[in-house]
C-alpha cells in the first residue's frame, strides 16, 4: 500500500426530501446571488427544478439561469457560462443535474477569476488560486462529481476530451436525493452503474500490491452496484436500490476507493477519445472499452484478475490465468445482461477513425499504471473492442 494524505472538503447531504433545504444552506454560507446551471430539461419533468427554485425564493437567494449543458459537456458552453456569471456578478454556482453539469460548474467556477480561455487550465498553462463556491444537486448518480474536484470537458474544435481538477473545485456542498432518480430512463441507470464500476476498477486494477483493505472495499462497491442495478431494471422506483446505487457511485470516486493505490485511468482516456469523435454516452463507451482493456493487460496482474473472478463471480479454477480470463468474460456477460454494449459495432463505430483516436488518446503521454500504453496499444484495444 502507498502512503496517502486524504482530505475531502465537500459536505454531503444524502436522502429523501433534502433538496427543499438548499436555499437555507446557501443562506447559511452567506451567498446571496447564484447561477442556476442545468442541462436539457429533465429537471422540469422530475420536479427538481421547481423544488430548487422554490427553495431559493423561500430563503431570498437571487438567481440567474444557464441551461443547455450537454451529456458530454463542451468548452463553448463553459465560455458562455463564465461570460454570464461575470456579467451578473454571482456569488456561487448551483449545479443541478448529473456529472456533466457538475463538471461544467467546476471549470466555470475557476475560470470566473481568469480572463483567458478556460481551456488553458486543461493544458496546464495556468493554475487557479481560487474558485467560486459550488452547490450541487445531483439528479443522476454516475460520475461521483458531487464529491470530487474533477471535471471532464470536450474541446470541440480540437477533438480533445480531457479531465482537470483543483483543490478549489470541490463542491462546497452537494445534495443527493436518490428518490428523484426513480424516473431516469433505463439506459441512464445502466450507464451510471457502468461508470461507477469503471471508477472502482481504475484503482482496483492499478497494479498496487498489499491493498487488502482497499480491495475488499472496492469489491463491496462492485457487488452493491451490480445487485442494485439488477433490482432497478425490474423496479425503477425501488428506493433502497436507488439509494445504494447512489452511495456506491459517490464512494467510487470521492477519493476513498483510490487511497493507497495507483490509479490506472487508461480506460477513461481511451473512452474519452471515442466520445470526442462519436456521439456516444460516456457509460456506453466505458462498457465497450473496459473489457477490451482487461483482455489486453490482464497478464500484468493475473492474480488480481483471478481474485476479481472469485470475489465477484465465484469463479475458481486451478489455473489462475484461466480464472482471470473467465472473470473478464463474466464481466462482459454481466454488461450484456443489463443491456450495456460490449462492442463498438453495436454503436455503429467501425475502423475508420481508430488510429486517429488512438493518437488522440495519448496526446498527454502514455496511459495507465498497470501497463504503460502507447498509441499502438490503444489501437489494439480498439480493435479488440470492435
C-alpha positions as CSV (number, residue, x, y, z in Angstrom):
1,X,0.0,0.0,0.0
2,X,1.2,3.5,-0.8
3,X,1.3,6.4,1.6
4,X,-1.6,8.8,1.4
5,X,-2.9,12.1,2.8
6,X,-6.6,12.3,2.4
7,X,-8.9,15.3,2.7
8,X,-12.3,15.8,1.1
9,X,-13.9,19.2,1.9
10,X,-17.3,18.6,0.4
11,X,-20.3,18.5,2.7
12,X,-22.7,15.8,1.5
13,X,-26.4,15.8,2.4
14,X,-28.0,12.5,1.4
15,X,-31.6,11.2,1.5
16,X,-35.2,11.8,0.6
17,X,-36.6,15.3,1.0
18,X,-33.2,17.1,1.3
19,X,-33.4,19.4,-1.8
20,X,-36.0,21.7,-0.1
21,X,-33.3,22.9,2.3
22,X,-30.9,24.0,-0.5
23,X,-31.7,27.7,0.0
24,X,-31.3,27.5,3.7
25,X,-27.8,26.1,3.3
26,X,-26.8,28.7,0.8
27,X,-28.0,31.4,3.1
28,X,-26.0,29.9,6.0
29,X,-22.8,30.3,3.9
30,X,-23.7,33.9,3.1
31,X,-24.1,33.7,-0.7
32,X,-26.8,36.0,-2.0
33,X,-26.8,35.6,-5.8
34,X,-26.2,32.3,-7.7
35,X,-26.0,31.0,-11.2
36,X,-28.5,28.1,-11.6
37,X,-26.8,25.8,-14.1
38,X,-28.6,22.8,-15.6
39,X,-28.9,20.6,-18.7
40,X,-31.5,20.0,-21.3
41,X,-34.7,19.9,-19.2
42,X,-35.1,16.6,-17.3
43,X,-35.2,18.6,-14.1
44,X,-38.5,20.1,-15.2
45,X,-40.0,16.6,-15.7
46,X,-39.0,15.2,-12.4
47,X,-39.9,18.2,-10.3
48,X,-36.4,19.1,-9.2
49,X,-36.4,22.5,-10.9
50,X,-39.4,23.6,-9.0
51,X,-38.1,22.3,-5.8
52,X,-34.7,24.1,-6.2
53,X,-36.3,27.4,-7.4
54,X,-38.9,27.4,-4.6
55,X,-36.1,26.9,-2.0
56,X,-34.0,29.7,-3.4
57,X,-37.0,32.0,-3.4
58,X,-38.0,31.0,0.1
59,X,-34.6,32.0,1.5
60,X,-34.2,35.1,-0.6
61,X,-31.5,33.8,-2.9
62,X,-31.3,35.7,-6.2
63,X,-30.6,33.6,-9.2
64,X,-29.9,33.7,-12.9
65,X,-30.2,30.7,-15.2
66,X,-28.0,28.9,-17.7
67,X,-29.3,25.8,-19.4
68,X,-28.3,23.5,-22.2
69,X,-25.3,21.6,-20.8
70,X,-24.8,18.5,-23.0
71,X,-24.3,15.0,-21.7
72,X,-20.7,15.3,-23.0
73,X,-20.1,18.9,-21.9
74,X,-18.3,21.2,-24.2
75,X,-15.9,24.1,-23.9
76,X,-18.2,26.6,-25.7
77,X,-20.8,26.2,-23.0
78,X,-18.2,26.8,-20.3
79,X,-17.2,30.1,-22.0
80,X,-20.9,31.1,-22.3
81,X,-21.5,30.2,-18.7
82,X,-18.5,32.2,-17.5
83,X,-19.5,35.2,-19.5
84,X,-22.9,35.2,-17.9
85,X,-21.5,34.8,-14.4
86,X,-19.2,37.7,-14.8
87,X,-21.9,39.9,-16.3
88,X,-24.3,39.1,-13.4
89,X,-21.6,39.1,-10.7
90,X,-22.8,36.0,-9.0
91,X,-21.5,34.7,-5.6
92,X,-21.8,31.0,-6.3
93,X,-23.0,28.3,-8.7
94,X,-25.9,25.9,-8.1
95,X,-25.3,22.9,-10.4
96,X,-28.4,20.9,-10.8
97,X,-28.1,17.7,-12.8
98,X,-25.6,14.9,-13.3
99,X,-21.8,14.8,-13.8
100,X,-21.9,16.9,-17.0
101,X,-23.5,19.8,-15.2
102,X,-21.2,19.5,-12.2
103,X,-18.1,19.2,-14.4
104,X,-19.1,22.3,-16.3
105,X,-19.6,24.1,-13.0
106,X,-16.1,23.3,-11.8
107,X,-14.1,24.7,-14.7
108,X,-16.6,27.7,-14.8
109,X,-16.0,28.4,-11.1
110,X,-12.3,28.5,-11.6
111,X,-12.5,30.5,-14.9
112,X,-14.6,33.1,-13.2
113,X,-11.4,34.6,-11.9
114,X,-9.4,34.2,-15.1
115,X,-9.6,36.4,-18.2
116,X,-8.2,33.9,-20.7
117,X,-9.5,30.8,-22.4
118,X,-10.7,28.3,-19.7
119,X,-9.0,25.5,-21.8
120,X,-5.7,26.9,-20.5
121,X,-6.4,25.1,-17.2
122,X,-6.7,21.8,-19.1
123,X,-3.4,22.5,-21.0
124,X,-1.6,23.3,-17.7
125,X,-0.8,26.8,-18.8
126,X,-2.4,28.3,-15.7
127,X,-3.4,27.2,-12.3
128,X,-6.3,28.6,-10.2
129,X,-5.8,30.4,-6.9
130,X,-9.5,30.4,-6.1
131,X,-12.9,29.5,-7.5
132,X,-16.5,30.3,-6.9
133,X,-18.3,28.1,-4.4
134,X,-20.4,25.3,-5.9
135,X,-23.6,23.8,-4.6
136,X,-24.5,20.5,-6.3
137,X,-28.0,19.0,-6.6
138,X,-27.5,15.6,-8.1
139,X,-30.1,14.0,-10.4
140,X,-28.0,11.2,-11.9
141,X,-25.6,9.1,-9.9
142,X,-22.6,8.0,-12.0
143,X,-19.5,10.2,-12.1
144,X,-19.1,10.9,-8.4
145,X,-18.6,14.6,-9.4
146,X,-20.8,15.6,-6.5
147,X,-18.0,14.9,-4.1
148,X,-14.8,15.3,-6.1
149,X,-12.8,18.1,-7.7
150,X,-12.5,16.7,-11.2
151,X,-14.3,17.7,-14.4
152,X,-14.2,16.4,-18.0
153,X,-14.8,18.8,-20.8
154,X,-14.6,18.4,-24.6
155,X,-12.8,21.0,-26.7
156,X,-15.0,20.6,-29.8
157,X,-12.6,22.3,-32.3
158,X,-9.6,20.2,-31.3
159,X,-11.5,17.0,-30.5
160,X,-9.9,16.8,-27.1
161,X,-11.9,15.4,-24.2
162,X,-9.8,15.9,-21.1
163,X,-10.2,15.9,-17.4
164,X,-9.0,18.5,-14.9
165,X,-9.4,19.4,-11.3
166,X,-8.1,21.6,-8.5
167,X,-8.3,21.7,-4.7
168,X,-10.5,24.7,-5.2
169,X,-13.2,22.9,-7.3
170,X,-14.6,20.5,-4.9
171,X,-18.3,21.4,-4.4
172,X,-18.8,23.2,-1.1
173,X,-22.0,21.2,-0.5
174,X,-23.8,18.6,-2.5
175,X,-27.3,17.2,-2.1
176,X,-28.1,13.7,-3.2
177,X,-31.8,12.7,-3.0
178,X,-32.0,9.2,-4.6
179,X,-35.7,9.4,-4.9
180,X,-35.6,11.9,-7.7
181,X,-33.7,9.3,-9.9
182,X,-36.7,6.9,-10.0
183,X,-37.8,8.5,-13.3
184,X,-34.5,8.0,-15.0
185,X,-34.6,6.2,-18.4
186,X,-33.3,2.6,-18.2
187,X,-30.2,3.4,-20.3
188,X,-29.2,6.2,-17.9
189,X,-29.4,4.0,-14.9
190,X,-27.3,1.4,-16.7
191,X,-24.8,3.9,-17.9
192,X,-24.4,5.3,-14.3
193,X,-23.8,1.8,-12.9
194,X,-21.2,1.1,-15.6
195,X,-19.4,4.4,-14.8
196,X,-19.4,3.6,-11.1
197,X,-17.9,0.1,-11.8
198,X,-15.2,1.5,-14.0
199,X,-14.2,4.1,-11.4
200,X,-13.7,1.3,-9.0
201,X,-11.7,-0.7,-11.5
202,X,-9.4,2.2,-12.3
203,X,-7.9,1.9,-8.8
204,X,-8.6,-1.9,-8.2
205,X,-6.6,-2.8,-11.3
206,X,-4.0,-0.1,-10.9
207,X,-1.1,-2.5,-10.1
208,X,-0.5,-1.7,-6.4
209,X,0.1,-4.7,-4.1
210,X,-0.6,-5.1,-0.4
211,X,-4.1,-3.4,-0.5
212,X,-6.3,-5.9,1.1
213,X,-8.5,-3.4,2.9
214,X,-8.9,-1.3,-0.3
215,X,-9.6,-4.4,-2.4
216,X,-12.4,-5.5,0.0
217,X,-13.8,-2.0,-0.1
218,X,-13.8,-1.9,-3.9
219,X,-15.3,-5.4,-4.2
220,X,-18.1,-4.3,-1.9
221,X,-18.9,-1.3,-4.1
222,X,-18.9,-3.6,-7.2
223,X,-21.2,-6.2,-5.6
224,X,-23.6,-3.4,-4.4
225,X,-23.6,-1.7,-7.8
226,X,-24.3,-4.9,-9.7
227,X,-27.0,-6.0,-7.3
228,X,-28.7,-2.6,-7.2
229,X,-28.8,-2.1,-11.0
230,X,-30.4,-5.5,-11.4
231,X,-33.1,-4.6,-9.0
232,X,-33.7,-1.2,-10.6
233,X,-34.1,-2.8,-14.1
234,X,-37.0,-4.7,-12.7
235,X,-38.4,-2.0,-10.4
236,X,-37.1,1.5,-11.2
237,X,-38.8,3.0,-8.2
238,X,-37.2,0.8,-5.5
239,X,-35.8,3.5,-3.2
240,X,-33.3,1.3,-1.3
241,X,-31.7,0.1,-4.6
242,X,-31.6,3.7,-5.8
243,X,-30.0,4.8,-2.5
244,X,-27.4,2.1,-2.5
245,X,-26.5,2.7,-6.2
246,X,-26.2,6.5,-5.5
247,X,-24.0,6.0,-2.5
248,X,-21.9,3.5,-4.3
249,X,-21.3,6.0,-7.1
250,X,-20.2,8.6,-4.7
251,X,-17.9,6.3,-2.8
252,X,-16.3,5.0,-6.1
253,X,-14.8,8.5,-6.9
254,X,-14.8,10.7,-3.8
255,X,-11.2,9.7,-3.1
256,X,-11.7,6.8,-0.6
257,X,-11.6,4.0,-3.2
258,X,-8.2,5.1,-4.5
259,X,-6.4,5.6,-1.2
260,X,-3.0,3.8,-1.0
261,X,-3.2,2.7,-4.7
262,X,-2.1,4.0,-8.0
263,X,-4.9,4.8,-10.4
264,X,-4.7,3.4,-13.9
265,X,-7.2,5.6,-15.7
266,X,-6.2,4.3,-19.2
267,X,-9.8,3.1,-19.9
268,X,-11.2,6.5,-19.2
269,X,-8.7,8.2,-21.6
270,X,-9.4,5.6,-24.2
271,X,-13.1,6.2,-23.9
272,X,-12.8,9.9,-23.9
273,X,-11.2,9.7,-27.4
274,X,-14.2,7.6,-28.6
275,X,-16.8,10.1,-27.3
276,X,-14.7,13.0,-28.7
277,X,-15.2,11.5,-32.2
278,X,-18.6,9.9,-31.8
279,X,-21.9,10.9,-30.1
280,X,-21.9,8.1,-27.5
281,X,-22.7,8.2,-23.9
282,X,-19.7,8.0,-21.5
283,X,-21.1,4.9,-19.8
284,X,-21.7,3.2,-23.1
285,X,-18.1,3.9,-24.1
286,X,-16.8,2.5,-20.9
287,X,-18.8,-0.7,-21.1
288,X,-17.2,-1.2,-24.5
289,X,-13.6,-0.2,-23.7
290,X,-13.1,-1.7,-20.2
291,X,-13.5,-5.4,-21.2
292,X,-11.2,-4.9,-24.2
293,X,-8.6,-3.2,-21.9
294,X,-8.9,-6.0,-19.4
295,X,-8.2,-8.6,-22.1
296,X,-5.2,-6.6,-23.3
297,X,-3.5,-6.0,-20.0
298,X,-4.6,-8.9,-17.6
299,X,-1.2,-10.7,-17.8
300,X,0.4,-7.8,-16.0
301,X,-1.6,-8.8,-12.8
302,X,-3.1,-12.3,-13.3
303,X,-3.6,-12.7,-9.5
304,X,-5.8,-9.6,-9.2
305,X,-7.9,-10.5,-12.2
306,X,-8.3,-14.0,-10.8
307,X,-9.3,-12.6,-7.4
308,X,-11.9,-10.4,-9.2
309,X,-13.3,-13.6,-10.7
310,X,-13.6,-15.3,-7.4
311,X,-14.8,-12.4,-5.2
312,X,-17.3,-11.1,-7.7
313,X,-18.5,-14.0,-9.7
314,X,-17.5,-17.0,-7.6
315,X,-15.2,-18.4,-10.3
316,X,-12.5,-20.7,-9.0
317,X,-10.1,-22.7,-11.3
318,X,-6.8,-24.5,-10.8
319,X,-5.2,-22.4,-13.4
320,X,-5.2,-18.7,-12.4
321,X,-4.8,-17.4,-15.9
322,X,-7.9,-19.4,-16.9
323,X,-9.7,-17.9,-13.9
324,X,-8.6,-14.4,-14.9
325,X,-9.9,-14.8,-18.4
326,X,-13.2,-16.3,-17.2
327,X,-13.6,-13.3,-14.9
328,X,-13.3,-10.9,-17.9
329,X,-15.8,-12.9,-19.8
330,X,-18.2,-13.0,-16.8
331,X,-18.0,-9.2,-16.6
332,X,-18.8,-8.9,-20.3
333,X,-21.8,-11.2,-19.8
334,X,-23.0,-9.1,-16.8
335,X,-22.8,-6.0,-19.1
336,X,-24.9,-7.8,-21.7
337,X,-27.4,-8.8,-19.1
338,X,-28.1,-5.2,-18.1
339,X,-28.3,-4.1,-21.8
340,X,-25.0,-2.3,-22.0
341,X,-23.0,-2.5,-25.3
342,X,-19.7,-4.5,-25.3
343,X,-18.5,-3.7,-28.8
344,X,-18.0,-0.6,-30.9
345,X,-20.0,-2.2,-33.7
346,X,-23.1,-2.1,-31.5
347,X,-22.9,1.7,-31.7
348,X,-22.1,1.7,-35.4
349,X,-18.4,2.6,-34.9
350,X,-16.1,0.9,-37.3
351,X,-12.4,1.0,-38.1
352,X,-12.4,4.4,-39.9
353,X,-11.0,6.6,-37.1
354,X,-9.4,4.0,-34.8
355,X,-5.8,5.0,-35.5
356,X,-6.6,8.7,-35.2
357,X,-8.5,8.1,-32.0
358,X,-5.5,6.1,-30.6
359,X,-3.2,9.0,-31.3
360,X,-5.6,11.4,-29.8
361,X,-5.9,9.3,-26.6
362,X,-2.2,9.6,-25.8
363,X,-1.7,13.3,-26.6
364,X,-0.8,13.9,-22.9
365,X,1.6,11.0,-22.9
366,X,1.4,7.2,-22.3
367,X,-1.6,5.9,-20.5
368,X,-2.0,3.7,-17.4
369,X,-0.2,2.4,-14.4
370,X,-0.7,-1.4,-14.7
371,X,0.7,-1.3,-18.2
372,X,2.0,1.8,-20.0
373,X,0.1,2.1,-23.2
374,X,1.3,3.9,-26.3
375,X,-0.8,4.8,-29.3
376,X,-0.2,1.4,-30.9
377,X,-1.5,-0.3,-27.7
378,X,-4.6,1.8,-27.7
379,X,-5.2,0.9,-31.3
380,X,-5.0,-2.8,-30.5
381,X,-7.5,-2.3,-27.6
382,X,-9.9,-0.5,-30.0
383,X,-9.6,-3.5,-32.4
384,X,-10.4,-5.9,-29.6
385,X,-13.5,-3.8,-28.9
386,X,-14.8,-3.9,-32.5
